[in-house]
Amino acid sequence: MQIRGVETMKRFVLILFLACGFISLAEEQKNQTASTDLKLAPLFTENMVLQREIKIPVWGESAPNEEISIEFCGQEIKTKADSTGKWKTELLPLPPGGPFTLSVRSGGKKIVEFKNVLIGDVWICSGQSNMAMRVESAKDSVQEIAAANYPNIRLFRLSAEGAAEPKTELKNKKWEFCTPETVKSFSAAAYYFGRAIHKELNIPVGLVQTAVGGSAIHSWMPWSLLENSPDFVPAIDSFKEAMKSYPEKKDAYDKALADWKEKQKQLPKEEARKIPIPRPPLYYGQGGAPAALFNAMINPLVPYAIKGVIWYQGEADAGRAAIYRKLLPAMISEWRTRWGQGNFPFLIVQLPNWQGSAGHGSESSGNRIGCDNRAWRGGQHPSIEQAGGGETSCIASIEHGIWAEKYLLRPKVQINEDRWQQNPD
């Protein structure tokens, strides 16, 4: 009986040991899961710039019902994830400065730290190739790139992509210091603008480039807005009708692409290069489709606190000047509503003269696209009031183009806190 009791005790100890081991393992896995589940919105990374002097939304995902604590500049803000794991809170307004460290705790344990964080002005820089054109392609690029050492200017460039449904993630999640290496592939218009603000106001500046060459304005607007716009309903209906024949068009494209690839293998290189690659048929979520760029390149940014938007686009819509005058104000209003920051500054860059008479704007498809007094009476851009009023401004560049030169960027911008105006040559 005594031996049996000892054996029973051994078994009990073994069971207890294994149970404790499993409990410990389960707890460790739980902590790992919590750590893995915790993530912030894609613009929150090291080297980021947070908007000065307004409340700063901070949001992300974690394990369901997790306690979240954020520490930054003496503030400790606590919140709790909902049953789906989503959470959102706000930091109180802060003056410009830095660098600082933003820490995020989950369940009382420090999980994430973002270092080298600055507080300053954050600008969304959007449009088509006018905005996407790189510094290395602009005027005096060699000298400009060599001089681009500005550690308090931070650059965030989104990869060009479309989506059929609104996204919350981005392919690129990286804020970079402004250096000769990083600036050469960044937007020239955005860089010159941001540099002028940085020099004039002596504050950190964050520039978020979200631009795609050749893009039309309807790609930058949410589907719900377009679908409810009487002026754009015919185009939406036409797009939907075209999508019905997509399977046949896709089959034809696949065959043409296979034939193109075969010719690239068989023909001499010089001859093969002359054969253009087939273009895929348009479909939901592709760059040229309605709402596609909004879904992939604007929605993930909302509601990151910003100073405002600079918009350099319109060439793709030169043939639709009349409807553009209605779509642009609708887009501005919608972006402001989604961000929830009121009428933040929305600065429209007028397209320079290109393939038109000097001083009269582009005559592409017979439509002027300038925004000076002559063009506003019958051209593409709406008046300030039509474009949303408030902090909406148009930077005139109609006199600065050359007949055969689509982009003419010079680093000459005069900035102050409340007003932006180009400094003409």
C-alpha positions in Angstrom: 0.0 0.0 0.0 2.8 2.3 0.8 4.6 1.7 -2.5 1.3 2.2 -4.4 0.8 5.5 -2.5 4.3 6.6 -3.6 3.5 5.7 -7.2 0.2 7.6 -7.0 2.0 10.6 -5.7 4.6 10.4 -8.5 1.8 10.3 -11.0 0.1 13.3 -9.4 3.3 15.3 -9.5 3.9 14.4 -13.1 0.3 15.3 -14.1 0.7 18.6 -12.2 4.0 19.3 -13.8 2.6 18.6 -17.3 -0.5 20.7 -16.6 1.7 23.6 -15.5 3.8 23.2 -18.6 0.7 23.2 -20.8 -0.6 26.3 -18.9 2.7 28.0 -19.3 2.9 27.1 -23.0 -0.7 28.3 -23.5 0.1 31.6 -21.8 3.2 32.1 -23.9 1.3 31.3 -27.1 -1.4 33.8 -25.9 1.2 36.5 -25.4 2.8 35.7 -28.8 -0.7 35.9 -30.4 -1.3 39.3 -28.7 2.0 40.5 -29.9 1.4 39.2 -33.4 -2.1 40.6 -33.6 -1.1 44.1 -32.6 -0.4 46.4 -35.5 -1.0 50.1 -36.3 -2.2 51.7 -39.5 0.4 51.6 -42.3 1.6 55.3 -42.0 2.7 54.7 -38.4 6.4 53.7 -38.7 9.7 54.9 -37.5 10.8 58.3 -38.9 7.1 59.4 -39.4 5.9 63.0 -39.1 2.7 63.6 -37.0 0.6 66.7 -37.6 1.2 69.6 -35.2 -1.4 71.5 -33.2 -4.4 69.3 -33.8 -5.6 66.0 -32.3 -3.8 63.0 -33.8 -5.8 59.9 -34.5 -4.0 56.7 -33.8 -5.6 53.4 -34.8 -4.9 49.8 -35.5 -5.8 46.2 -34.7 -5.0 43.8 -31.9 -6.4 40.7 -30.2 -10.1 41.2 -29.5 -10.9 43.2 -26.3 -7.2 43.9 -25.7 -6.2 46.9 -23.5 -4.1 49.4 -25.5 -1.9 52.1 -24.0 0.0 54.7 -26.1 2.8 56.8 -24.6 4.1 59.9 -26.5 5.6 63.2 -25.4 4.4 62.8 -21.8 0.9 61.7 -22.8 -0.4 58.2 -21.9 -3.6 57.4 -23.7 -5.5 54.2 -23.0 -8.2 52.5 -25.1 -9.6 49.1 -25.7 -10.0 47.0 -28.8 -13.5 46.0 -29.8 -14.7 42.4 -30.2 -13.2 42.3 -33.8 -9.8 43.6 -32.5 -10.1 47.1 -34.0 -9.2 50.1 -31.9 -8.8 53.9 -32.3 -7.8 56.8 -30.0 -6.4 60.3 -30.2 -3.3 62.1 -29.0 -3.7 65.6 -27.8 -2.4 68.5 -29.9 1.3 69.1 -29.7 3.7 71.8 -31.0 6.3 71.1 -33.7 9.4 69.4 -32.6 11.3 66.1 -32.2 12.7 63.6 -32.5 10.5 61.6 -30.1 9.6 58.0 -29.5 6.0 56.7 -29.7 5.4 53.5 -27.6 2.4 51.2 -27.9 1.6 48.7 -25.1 -0.8 45.8 -25.4 -2.2 44.2 -22.3 0.3 46.2 -20.1 3.3 44.9 -22.0 5.4 47.2 -24.3 5.1 45.7 -27.8 6.0 48.4 -30.4 8.2 51.5 -30.4 8.5 54.0 -33.2 11.7 56.1 -33.0 12.7 59.3 -34.7 9.2 60.7 -34.8 8.7 64.3 -35.6 5.8 66.7 -35.2 5.2 69.2 -38.0 3.1 69.6 -41.1 2.0 66.5 -43.1 0.9 67.0 -46.7 -0.9 64.5 -49.0 0.6 64.9 -52.6 -1.7 63.4 -55.2 -2.6 63.5 -58.9 -1.3 62.0 -62.1 2.1 62.2 -63.8 2.4 65.9 -63.1 2.7 65.0 -59.4 4.5 61.7 -59.9 7.3 63.2 -62.0 10.6 62.6 -60.1 13.1 65.1 -59.0 15.7 63.4 -61.2 13.6 64.4 -64.2 13.0 68.0 -63.2 15.0 71.1 -64.1 18.5 71.4 -62.6 18.1 68.0 -61.1 21.8 67.2 -60.5 22.3 70.3 -58.3 18.9 69.9 -56.6 19.5 66.2 -55.7 23.0 66.9 -54.4 21.7 69.6 -52.1 18.8 67.5 -50.8 20.0 66.9 -47.2 17.0 67.7 -45.0 16.7 65.3 -42.0 13.6 67.1 -40.9 11.8 66.5 -44.2 10.4 62.9 -44.3 9.2 61.2 -47.4 6.6 58.4 -47.8 5.9 57.1 -51.3 3.0 54.8 -52.0 3.4 52.1 -54.7 1.0 52.6 -57.6 -1.9 50.1 -57.3 -5.6 49.9 -57.7 -8.2 47.9 -55.7 -11.8 46.8 -56.3 -12.7 47.4 -52.7 -11.4 49.9 -50.1 -8.1 48.7 -48.5 -6.6 49.4 -45.2 -3.0 48.2 -45.9 -0.2 49.4 -48.2 2.6 47.7 -50.0 5.1 50.3 -48.9 5.3 51.1 -45.2 8.3 53.3 -44.9 9.0 56.9 -44.0 12.4 58.0 -45.2 14.8 60.8 -44.4 15.1 63.3 -47.3 18.5 62.6 -48.7 20.0 62.8 -52.2 19.4 59.1 -52.5 15.8 59.1 -51.5 14.7 62.4 -53.1 15.7 61.6 -56.7 12.8 59.2 -57.2 10.4 61.3 -55.2 7.8 63.8 -56.6 9.5 67.0 -57.8 6.4 69.1 -57.2 5.9 67.7 -53.7 9.6 68.0 -52.8 9.9 71.6 -53.9 6.7 72.5 -52.1 7.7 70.7 -48.9 11.2 72.2 -48.9 9.8 75.7 -49.2 7.5 75.2 -46.2 10.3 73.7 -44.2 12.6 76.6 -44.9 10.0 79.3 -44.4 8.3 78.0 -41.2 11.4 76.1 -39.8 9.3 73.1 -38.9 9.4 69.4 -39.8 7.5 68.4 -42.9 6.1 65.0 -43.9 5.3 64.4 -47.6 3.0 61.5 -48.6 3.2 60.9 -52.4 0.2 59.1 -53.7 0.1 59.7 -57.5 -0.3 57.6 -60.6 0.6 58.8 -64.1 -2.2 59.0 -66.6 -4.9 58.7 -63.9 -8.3 60.3 -64.3 -10.1 62.0 -61.4 -12.8 59.3 -61.2 -10.2 56.8 -60.1 -9.5 59.0 -57.0 -13.1 59.1 -55.9 -15.0 56.5 -53.9 -17.5 54.3 -55.8 -20.4 55.4 -53.7 -19.8 59.1 -54.5 -19.6 58.4 -58.3 -22.6 56.2 -58.3 -24.7 58.9 -56.6 -23.5 61.7 -58.8 -26.1 62.4 -61.6 -23.4 63.7 -63.8 -21.3 60.6 -63.6 -24.1 57.9 -63.5 -23.9 57.5 -67.3 -20.2 56.8 -67.2 -20.7 54.3 -64.3 -23.5 52.5 -66.2 -21.2 52.4 -69.3 -18.4 50.9 -67.2 -20.7 48.3 -65.8 -21.9 47.4 -69.2 -18.4 47.0 -70.5 -17.5 44.7 -67.6 -20.1 42.2 -69.0 -17.8 41.4 -71.9 -14.7 41.3 -69.7 -14.3 37.4 -69.9 -14.1 37.5 -73.7 -11.7 40.4 -73.7 -9.5 38.7 -71.1 -9.3 35.6 -73.2 -8.3 37.6 -76.2 -5.7 39.5 -74.1 -4.2 36.2 -72.8 -3.9 34.9 -76.3 -2.3 38.1 -77.6 0.1 38.2 -74.7 1.2 34.6 -75.3 1.7 35.4 -79.0 3.7 38.5 -78.0 5.9 36.5 -75.7 6.5 33.9 -78.4 7.6 36.6 -80.8 10.0 38.0 -78.3 11.7 34.7 -78.2 11.8 34.0 -81.9 12.4 37.4 -83.5 15.7 39.3 -83.4 15.9 41.7 -80.5 15.7 44.9 -82.5 12.6 43.6 -84.4 11.0 42.2 -81.3 11.3 45.5 -79.4 9.2 47.2 -82.0 6.2 45.1 -81.2 4.1 46.7 -78.5 3.0 44.6 -75.5 -0.7 44.0 -75.4 -2.7 46.1 -72.9 -5.0 44.2 -70.5 -8.7 45.0 -70.6 -10.0 47.4 -67.9 -11.6 45.7 -65.0 -12.8 46.6 -61.4 -9.8 47.6 -59.3 -7.4 48.4 -62.1 -5.7 51.8 -62.1 -8.0 53.4 -64.6 -11.2 52.0 -63.2 -13.6 54.2 -61.2 -12.6 54.3 -57.5 -9.7 52.0 -57.9 -7.0 54.4 -56.8 -9.1 55.8 -54.0 -9.6 52.3 -52.6 -5.9 51.4 -52.7 -4.0 54.7 -52.3 -6.3 57.1 -50.3 -8.5 55.0 -48.1 -5.5 53.4 -46.2 -4.3 56.9 -45.3 -7.6 58.1 -43.7 -7.8 59.5 -41.0 -4.1 60.1 -40.5 -3.8 63.7 -39.3 -2.7 66.1 -42.1 -2.2 69.8 -42.8 -3.7 69.5 -46.2 -3.5 68.2 -49.8 -1.7 69.4 -52.9 -3.4 68.2 -56.2 -1.7 68.2 -59.6 -3.9 66.4 -62.1 -6.2 67.1 -65.0 -4.5 66.2 -68.3 -6.3 62.8 -68.4 -9.6 64.7 -68.0 -8.9 67.5 -70.6 -11.6 66.1 -72.8 -14.2 66.2 -70.0 -13.7 69.7 -68.8 -17.4 70.4 -68.1 -17.9 67.4 -65.9 -14.5 67.9 -64.2 -15.8 71.2 -62.9 -18.3 69.2 -60.9 -16.2 66.1 -60.0 -13.3 68.1 -58.5 -15.4 69.9 -55.9 -17.2 66.7 -55.1 -13.9 64.9 -54.6 -12.5 67.6 -52.4 -15.7 67.6 -50.2 -15.6 63.8 -49.9 -12.0 63.7 -48.9 -12.5 66.3 -46.3 -15.6 64.5 -44.9 -13.7 61.2 -44.7 -10.7 62.7 -42.9 -13.0 64.5 -40.5 -10.6 67.5 -40.1 -12.9 70.2 -41.4 -12.0 72.3 -44.5 -8.3 71.6 -44.5 -6.2 73.3 -47.2 -6.6 71.8 -50.6 -4.2 73.4 -53.1 -4.8 72.8 -56.8 -1.9 73.2 -59.2 -3.0 74.6 -62.5 -1.6 72.7 -65.5 1.0 74.7 -67.4 0.6 75.6 -71.1 1.2 72.6 -73.3 0.4 72.1 -77.0 -1.6 75.3 -77.0 -1.0 79.0 -77.8 1.4 80.7 -75.4 -0.5 82.1 -72.4 -3.8 80.4 -73.2 -3.4 77.0 -71.6 -3.6 73.5 -73.0 -6.0 73.1 -75.9 -6.1 69.3 -75.6 -9.4 68.1 -77.1 -10.4 71.7 -77.5 -10.7 72.4 -73.8 -8.7 74.9 -71.9 -7.5 73.5 -68.6 -6.1 76.5 -66.9 -7.5 78.1 -63.8 -6.8 81.8 -64.4 -9.7 84.1 -65.1 -9.9 83.3 -68.8 -10.0 79.6 -68.3 -12.2 79.5 -65.2 -15.0 81.2 -67.2 -15.2 78.2 -69.6 -12.5 75.7 -68.8 -11.7 72.8 -66.6 -11.2 74.1 -63.1 -14.1 75.4 -60.9 -14.0 78.6 -58.9 -12.7 78.5 -55.3 -16.3 78.6 -54.1 -17.4 75.8 -56.4 -14.3 73.8 -55.3 -15.4 73.7 -51.7 -14.5 77.2 -50.5 -12.6 77.5 -47.2 -8.9 76.7 -47.5 -9.1 75.9 -51.3 -6.6 77.6 -53.5 -5.3 77.4 -57.1 -1.7 77.9 -57.9 -1.5 79.5 -61.4 1.1 78.1 -63.7 -0.6 78.8 -67.1 2.1 81.2 -68.2 5.0 78.9 -67.3 4.6 76.1 -69.8 6.3 75.5 -73.2 4.4 74.3 -76.2 6.1 70.9 -76.4 7.0 70.6 -72.7 4.4 69.0 -70.5 6.1 69.6 -67.2 8.2 72.6 -66.3 9.2 72.4 -62.6 11.3 75.1 -61.0 12.0 75.1 -57.3 10.5 78.6 -56.9 7.7 78.7 -54.4 7.0 81.4 -51.9 5.3 80.2 -48.8 3.8 81.6 -45.6 1.5 80.1 -43.0 -1.8 81.1 -44.5 -1.3 81.6 -48.2 0.5 79.9 -51.1 1.4 81.7 -54.3 3.9 80.8 -57.0 6.8 83.2 -57.4 7.0 83.8 -61.2 10.2 84.2 -63.1 
